[in-house]
Amino acid sequence: MKLFKKNNFEAYTVEKATDADSSVVFKILQGAAAWLKEKGILQWEHLYNEVEVNEIIEDIQAGITYKVLNNTGEIVAVFNFSEMQNEWDIAMWGKRVDHAFYIHRLAVHKDHHNKQIGRKTLEWIDENIQLNHGFVRLDCIADNPVLNDFYQQAGYRFAGHVGVGEDKFSIYEKAF
């Protein structure tokens, strides 16, 4: 069964990332990490270590990293989408047996900010996921008010906080 009903929205196409896309995926994620750091938010500073680089490559090879292309074929955003809980998901949500998909590393290329691509990507997931009686879950660092508000405005229900201090995260879910 296909995971999504269709693979496009407006002038954008969504496809699984391939090994050939890895350098662009890194560039987008590291650009997002640098942008967050400029804003005083240290959510993705770990993207610069070798372990995380290897995880990103593994996720691309596992087929859970997606790319959003504009009408010229340029990758303008990336995200991970998986129904398998990884170690991070278990730390955030506990070991779950319900049917859920987890979104991670949703990032828009810095040259394409302020075009609502992130919001439109979440809307596309909502409208096209082939999921009945399950959840889509995501998380973010608790002290990022813009991202917390963004997820709530996108219809995700705040499900609580996990951790403390700089390691405090907000978790969100949407029922389908």
N, C-alpha and C positions, 0 to 999 in steps of 0.2 A: 504494500500500500504506500502511496506517495504521502510524504509528511505534510506537504502544503498543496492546496487546491490549484494555485497558480503561482508563477514565479516572477510576477512583475507588479509594479504600482507606478502610476503616473509615467514618467520617462525613465524609470529605474527598473533594473532586472536583478533578481537575487539568484545566486548560484553558490554551490559549494566551492570553497577555495581549494586550490591545488598547490602542490609543491612549488610550481612556477610563480605562484602569488606570494610566497612566504616573505620576500623582502618588502613588498608593499604592505602586507599585513603588519610586519614589525614597524615599518615607518609610521603607519597610522596609529598603532598602539603607543609607540614611544612618543609621538607627537602629542597624543592625548595626555600621556603621563607628564610631559613637560608643561603642557597648558595647565593641568591641574596643580602642578607644583608652583607655577607662577601665581596661582590663586590661593596658595597656602594650604592646598589639600594634598595629602601624601598618599592617596589611595593606591596609585599604581606605580610607586617608586620602585617596587620590586621587579618591574619589567626589564630592568637593566641587568639582572643577574643570569648566569648561565643556566641554572635550573629552570627558570621561567621560560627562557628561550627554547629549551628542549621541550617543555610542556606545550608551547605554542606549535612547534613543529609536529609533535605527536597528535595534537588536536586537529591540525590540518589533515594529517595522514589518516586519522580516524574518521574523517568526514563530518566533523561537528562544527567546523569553522565555515562561516558563510561570508560572501562578499556582496556588496551592493554596488552595481555598476550604473553609471549614467549613460545617456544615449550615445556617447562617443566611446564607450567601453572602458572608461577610467574607473578604477575602484575608488569609491567615495566614502564607503563605510564598511565595517566588518562587525561580526558578532559570532559568538558561539551559541549553539542551541543543541541540547542533549537531554535525552530522557534517562540517562544513567547518572546517578549521583556520584560525583567525584569526592575526594577527601574534603574539599572546601564546603561542598553542599552538605555533607554529613556534619561538619563542624557548625554550620549555620542552622540547619533544620533538624538535625538528628537523623538517624537511620530511618528512612520512610519506606513504606510499602505501597502507598497510594500512587496512582498514575500521575506523573508530573514531568514537565520539561523545565530545564534550567537555562536561563540566559546569562551569559557572561561576556565580558569584554566588548560590549557594544560601544563602538567608537566611530566618530566621523572625522574624516581627513580635515585638517585645519583650514585648508583652502575652500572647504565647503560648509563651514559653520554658518549658522543663521539662515539655513534653507529648510529647516524643520525635517531634515533627513532622519534623525534619530526618532522623532515622534512618528513620522510616517512609516518607518521600519517597524516599530512596535504595533502600529495600527495594522500594517500588512500581516504581521504574525497573527494578531487577534482574528482578523477576517479570513485567514487562509489556512490556519492550522487544522489538521484533521484530528481533532481531539474531542471526545465526548466524555463527560464525567471525569474531569481531571483538572490539573492546575498548570499554570505557567508561573515560575518563581524566579526572583532575582534579588540581588542585594546591593548595597552600597555603603560606603563609610557613613557613619551616623552624622558626622559634623560637616556634611556637604549639603547645605539646605537647598541649593538649586536642584541637585539631582534627586533628593528626597521628594521635593515638590513636583518635579517632572514625572516621577513614577506614579505619584498619587493622581496627578492630572491625567495621566494615561489610563487611569482606572484600576491601578493595582492597590490592593488593600494592604495597609501597614499591618504586619503580623508580629511586630515586636523588635526588640533590640537583643543583640548577642554580643558578649564581650564587654570590656570596660575601657575607659580612657581613650587613647589613640587607636586602640584595637576594638572600638565599639562600632558595630555595624547595624544597619537597619535592614530588615528582611520584608519582602513584599510578595504577594501572590495574587493571581487572578483565577477565579474558578471558571471552568468551561463545561 
